[in-house]
Amino acid sequence: MKRMTSVVACFGLVLCLGRAAGAAPTEQPWNGEQVAWTFDDVPVGGLPYGWEVEATRQAGSLATWEVVADETAPSDGRALALTSPNHTSRGTFNVCWTNGVSILDGEVEVRFKAHTGKIDQGGGVIWRAQDRHNYYIARYNPLEDNLRIYYVLDGDRTMLANADISLAAGEWHVLKVVQRRADIHAYLNGEKLLETTDERFTAPGGIGLWTKADAVTSFDDLVVRMSRVVAPR
């Protein structure tokens, strides 16, 4: 694979050009670009270049998201984590995202580890995000033992698909979502568990990480593979 390191690699981002690994729901290979965040070169306490912290249905203070030192992280000892919710709202969705990379068709994959949360635990990825109120989510919640796909429209969340599965909290797992046109597939640890279709968002949008309420979660090795990409500005 032909590779090129962007000028923002020092902030934990690697931009790879050429044919990306992985397949669409139609089993056709991606022929676009790949962007990966390892978070290893981001200063502890910081955020990757071009990322911002927001919330959907915010009640109270924004959550604290930051790069943390973690010897268990799959890459070299750092991860991006929600370390403190800073609020007690059951209905708030905590979002750390970027519109510097815009995806329409492609894959979003991340490793995640659920730490704590009495209301919610775990979390997942957002994609085709138009803003903090409009996006798709795939997330796993170890308190409920389920993987779900939702869309969030004008701040209101609607479930598209559900699969019941039990995974251990406090361990690293791999979540991947694949979308081509209206078809959406979701995987946990390499196993495809969900298939659904939706035409809510048909324009490219940003990507990011998501938790709900008081879920404290770490994320590492975020990879976005797409057929068309808008590189970080």
DOTORKE-511803 format. One line per 3 residues: number of its first residue (from 1); their letters; for each residue x, y, z of C-alpha. Coordinates in pm, 1 decimal, always signed. Example, Ala and Ser with C-alpha at 12.3 -4.5 7.8 and 13.67 -1.06 7.14 Angstrom:
BEGIN
1	AS	+1230.0 -450.0 +780.0; +1367.0 -106.0 +714.0
This chain:
BEGIN
1	MKR	+0.0 +0.0 +0.0; +129.8 +340.4 -88.8; +153.9 +558.2 +222.9
4	MTS	+191.2 +927.6 +290.7; +220.7 +1085.3 +634.4; +38.6 +1416.9 +655.5
7	VVA	+166.9 +1728.9 +823.9; -62.7 +1658.1 +1116.7; +85.6 +1315.5 +1191.8
10	CFG	+247.5 +1467.7 +1496.8; -102.9 +1498.9 +1637.7; -173.6 +1126.9 +1606.4
13	LVL	-315.8 +1118.0 +1252.7; -183.4 +910.2 +966.3; -325.8 +957.1 +615.6
16	CLG	-280.5 +659.3 +385.5; -341.9 +675.3 +11.1; -421.9 +391.5 -222.5
19	RAA	-642.9 +85.8 -196.8; -773.5 +43.9 +156.0; -829.8 -290.8 +321.2
22	GAA	-1183.0 -401.5 +393.0; -1497.3 -459.5 +190.4; -1830.7 -294.7 +141.4
25	PTE	-2154.5 -477.9 +215.0; -2149.4 -577.6 -153.6; -1806.3 -736.7 -90.9
28	QPW	-1639.9 -490.8 -329.3; -1302.6 -357.0 -208.9; -1266.4 +8.9 -119.5
31	NGE	-1061.8 +201.0 -372.0; -1026.6 +526.4 -188.6; -825.4 +647.8 +107.8
34	QVA	-764.3 +554.4 +467.5; -719.6 +782.3 +767.9; -603.0 +642.9 +1101.9
37	WTF	-564.1 +797.3 +1446.0; -339.6 +615.5 +1693.5; -336.6 +909.2 +1940.7
40	DDV	+19.5 +811.8 +2037.7; +179.2 +1143.8 +1940.2; -91.6 +1362.3 +2092.5
43	PVG	+20.5 +1517.0 +2422.2; -147.6 +1363.6 +2727.1; -437.0 +1590.1 +2818.4
46	GLP	-478.7 +1713.1 +2460.6; -700.1 +1632.5 +2164.0; -611.4 +1531.6 +1807.4
49	YGW	-568.6 +1815.1 +1561.2; -902.1 +1940.8 +1429.7; -1118.8 +1756.7 +1686.1
52	EVE	-1371.9 +1921.3 +1914.4; -1582.1 +1828.2 +2215.3; -1956.6 +1885.3 +2190.5
55	ATR	-2278.3 +1725.1 +2312.1; -2621.9 +1640.5 +2180.8; -2903.0 +1748.9 +2412.5
58	QAG	-2645.3 +1904.7 +2641.9; -2753.2 +1946.8 +3003.5; -2484.4 +2082.7 +3232.0
61	SLA	-2116.0 +2102.6 +3151.2; -1949.4 +1933.0 +2857.5; -1773.3 +1606.2 +2929.9
64	TWE	-1394.6 +1596.3 +2949.3; -1232.8 +1416.6 +2655.3; -853.6 +1388.7 +2644.1
67	VVA	-566.3 +1171.0 +2537.8; -452.9 +957.5 +2831.3; -156.9 +733.8 +2906.4
70	DET	-277.2 +372.3 +2908.3; -33.3 +81.5 +2918.3; -311.8 -151.4 +2801.0
73	APS	-386.2 +52.7 +2486.0; -354.2 -155.2 +2167.3; -111.7 +98.0 +2017.0
76	DGR	+184.3 +251.9 +2195.1; +47.9 +341.4 +2533.7; -203.6 +620.4 +2464.5
79	ALA	-576.6 +637.9 +2396.8; -845.4 +902.0 +2355.9; -1093.0 +881.2 +2642.4
82	LTS	-1392.3 +1042.3 +2799.0; -1245.1 +1073.5 +3145.6; -1524.0 +1261.6 +3324.1
85	PNH	-1887.2 +1324.2 +3221.3; -1909.4 +1644.7 +3429.8; -2288.5 +1615.9 +3434.0
88	TSR	-2565.3 +1386.9 +3559.1; -2795.3 +1400.6 +3256.9; -2935.2 +1066.6 +3138.9
91	GTF	-3025.5 +1213.9 +2801.4; -2698.5 +1380.8 +2702.7; -2487.4 +1229.5 +2424.5
94	NVC	-2117.5 +1308.6 +2468.1; -1942.7 +1363.2 +2134.4; -1579.3 +1411.8 +2037.2
97	WTN	-1557.6 +1447.4 +1659.4; -1406.0 +1609.4 +1354.4; -1546.2 +1728.5 +1023.9
100	GVS	-1192.8 +1752.6 +887.9; -1245.5 +1406.1 +741.8; -1577.2 +1361.3 +562.2
103	ILD	-1719.8 +1018.0 +480.3; -2008.7 +905.8 +264.3; -1946.2 +538.8 +179.1
106	GEV	-1684.3 +344.5 +370.0; -1586.5 +190.8 +702.2; -1526.3 +328.7 +1049.5
109	EVR	-1343.7 +99.7 +1293.1; -1226.5 +159.9 +1649.4; -1103.4 -26.6 +1953.8
112	FKA	-1286.3 +64.3 +2274.3; -1279.4 -20.8 +2643.4; -1568.3 +53.3 +2882.0
115	HTG	-1460.4 +166.0 +3228.1; -1747.0 +294.5 +3440.9; -2101.6 +426.9 +3426.8
118	KID	-2412.1 +360.5 +3635.2; -2658.3 +494.0 +3377.3; -2472.8 +388.1 +3062.9
121	QGG	-2143.0 +227.0 +2969.4; -1943.5 +173.4 +2657.0; -1999.2 +382.0 +2348.1
124	GVI	-1913.8 +382.6 +1982.6; -1865.1 +578.9 +1662.9; -2060.2 +841.9 +1471.9
127	WRA	-2037.9 +901.9 +1096.3; -2197.3 +1111.9 +822.8; -2222.4 +1369.8 +1102.3
130	QDR	-2370.2 +1697.6 +977.8; -2333.6 +1860.4 +1319.4; -2371.6 +1764.3 +1685.5
133	HNY	-2745.7 +1706.7 +1639.6; -2749.6 +1496.3 +1318.6; -2552.1 +1174.9 +1257.6
136	YIA	-2550.0 +794.4 +1260.7; -2427.6 +596.4 +1565.0; -2312.4 +239.7 +1617.5
139	RYN	-2250.7 +165.2 +1983.1; -2207.8 -119.0 +2233.9; -2340.9 -98.7 +2591.9
142	PLE	-2216.8 -365.6 +2837.6; -2486.1 -270.3 +3091.1; -2752.8 -370.8 +2838.1
145	DNL	-2547.7 -638.6 +2658.6; -2637.7 -508.0 +2315.7; -2499.7 -357.2 +1997.9
148	RIY	-2722.2 -100.2 +1828.0; -2733.8 +129.1 +1527.0; -2923.1 +458.0 +1558.4
151	YVL	-2971.0 +779.2 +1371.6; -2988.2 +1111.3 +1553.4; -3203.3 +1369.8 +1377.5
154	DGD	-3234.4 +1717.8 +1524.8; -3113.0 +1573.8 +1854.3; -3366.7 +1290.8 +1872.7
157	RTM	-3235.6 +934.1 +1860.8; -3413.4 +649.1 +1677.5; -3295.8 +286.4 +1679.0
160	LAN	-3246.9 +114.6 +1344.6; -3113.3 -225.3 +1454.8; -3030.6 -423.8 +1771.1
163	ADI	-2829.8 -737.3 +1852.9; -2801.5 -887.5 +2200.7; -2445.3 -991.6 +2285.8
166	SLA	-2245.4 -1004.0 +2607.5; -1887.4 -875.8 +2613.5; -1668.2 -816.4 +2915.5
169	AGE	-1637.3 -457.2 +3032.7; -1288.7 -335.9 +3115.1; -1140.4 -511.1 +2810.8
172	WHV	-1058.0 -386.5 +2461.7; -1300.9 -477.0 +2183.0; -1323.7 -383.5 +1814.2
175	LKV	-1630.8 -211.8 +1670.7; -1666.8 -159.6 +1296.1; -1945.1 -10.2 +1087.4
178	VQR	-1965.4 -31.4 +708.5; -2194.3 +180.8 +492.2; -2250.1 +186.5 +116.4
181	RAD	-2537.7 +405.4 +1.5; -2827.1 +317.4 +237.1; -2688.6 -20.8 +351.5
184	IHA	-2531.8 -31.1 +698.3; -2355.2 -328.6 +859.8; -2204.7 -341.2 +1210.8
187	YLN	-1942.8 -579.4 +1350.9; -1804.9 -660.4 +1696.0; -1466.8 -829.3 +1721.0
190	GEK	-1487.8 -924.2 +1355.5; -1836.0 -1079.2 +1369.0; -2112.6 -915.6 +1164.7
193	LLE	-2412.4 -875.6 +1396.3; -2631.4 -610.3 +1236.1; -2765.6 -521.2 +891.0
196	TTD	-3004.3 -235.4 +823.3; -3084.9 +32.7 +567.2; -3157.7 +401.6 +608.5
199	ERF	-3166.0 +707.1 +382.3; -3176.3 +975.7 +650.6; -2835.8 +1126.9 +573.1
202	TAP	-2726.5 +1113.1 +210.7; -2448.3 +1372.7 +221.6; -2091.4 +1318.4 +342.0
205	GGI	-2030.7 +1407.0 +705.1; -1775.4 +1400.7 +983.2; -1674.1 +1113.5 +1208.2
208	GLW	-1613.2 +1081.2 +1578.8; -1658.3 +903.7 +1909.8; -1968.2 +886.5 +2126.4
211	TKA	-2083.3 +793.8 +2476.0; -2409.0 +852.0 +2659.4; -2477.3 +1001.5 +3001.4
214	DAV	-2206.3 +894.8 +3251.9; -2026.3 +636.7 +3038.5; -1648.8 +665.0 +3083.8
217	TSF	-1479.8 +492.9 +2790.4; -1140.6 +476.5 +2616.3; -1087.6 +453.2 +2238.9
220	DDL	-782.1 +365.0 +2032.7; -676.8 +286.6 +1676.0; -959.2 +468.5 +1498.8
223	VVR	-951.5 +392.0 +1126.5; -1170.5 +543.1 +853.9; -1168.9 +382.1 +509.0
226	MSR	-1365.9 +548.1 +233.7; -1423.0 +570.7 -135.8; -1408.4 +951.1 -121.8
229	VVA	-1229.8 +1156.2 +142.0; -1190.7 +1518.2 +238.2; -848.3 +1538.4 +403.4
232	PR	-799.4 +1738.0 +724.6; -780.1 +2110.1 +667.7
